Amino acid sequence: MTFDPRTFRTTLGQFCTGITIVTTLDGDDPVGFACQSFAALSLEPPLVLFCPTKGSRSWAAIEKSGRFAVNVLGEDQQDTCARFGSREPDKFAGVQWSPSELGSPILSESLAHVDCTVETVHDGGDHFIVVGRVHSLGEVKGERPLLFYRGQYSGIEPDKTVPAPWRNDLEAFLTAASSDTWL
């Protein structure tokens, strides 16, 4: 390896990510953490993935419950992100939420949510790679997402709030269209 962890982090910071809050219940108590390593994995079957650190207390609760919800944050939720990214013992204090179909907390102000059960868990160095099977989802708002870029919060330009029109050539962007497609 010819680079140090800081160089690695700075280089990967050039890739803009969305920010989510991954939640579950630990008994009757809601728990969750801020997560930017979330992605869609498969359309058939519907799968997503996220990558918690191995020492995460929230991950321990998710592993125990076998279910989780991913809450997509809006650009006005920087304080929520900071709270769930901290070591605050009661991250849900003052946070409005309701249970998903599987019982995991859905944050009232989230843009969208994905309700899942844990499908598989893989080793990923100092993180786990958790694959979740999607059971239900919901789009709560049509506002702009909270993004993370170059080590700080970012957003979409104000005049770029509408998604691009559907394009058939992007159909295979998430999954392979045929066995010879590399995507």
Buried (B, 14 or more C-beta within 10 A) or exposed (E): EEEEEEEEEEEEBEEEBBBBBBBBBBEEEBBBBBBBBBEBBBEEEBBBBBBBBEEBEBBBBBBEBEBBBBBBBBBEBBEBBEBBBEEEEEBBEEBEBEEBEBEBBBBEBBBBBBBBBBBEBEEBEEBBBBBBBBBEBBEBEEBBBBBBEEEEBBBBEEEEEEEEEEEEEEEBEEBEEEEEEEE
